[in-house]
């Protein structure tokens, strides 16, 4: 019987983005899967995914979709310490 080797853990998860819309409104911590980012396009696939999500939300709510002015990665926060008093 062949010995099974342990595979390396895959880097999975998501990246959070802050979105600034043309009407000056802001949406923080929009989640985008890490798999679609990187490569030559950089963060451009995140813009397309968020625009697609916004269109679906606007369709369901009956409101017009908002245009995105800028998109930036949310700052990574350090985990807060939990005190065990």
WORA-V333331 format. One record per residue. NEAR is the number of other C-alpha atoms within 12 Angstrom. Layout:
BEGIN
((NEAR) (NEAR))
END
This chain:
BEGIN
((3) (4) (5) (6) (6) (6) (6) (6) (6) (8) (10) (12) (13) (18) (25) (26) (30) (26) (30) (25) (22) (15) (14) (13) (15) (20) (25) (19) (21) (25) (24) (32) (21) (22) (17) (22) (25) (15) (11) (9) (12) (17) (25) (21) (22) (32) (32) (20) (23) (33) (26) (19) (19) (25) (20) (17) (16) (16) (14) (12) (11) (11) (12) (13) (21) (26) (23) (26) (18) (24) (30) (27) (27) (19) (12) (12) (9) (6) (6) (6) (6) (6) (5) (4) (3))
END
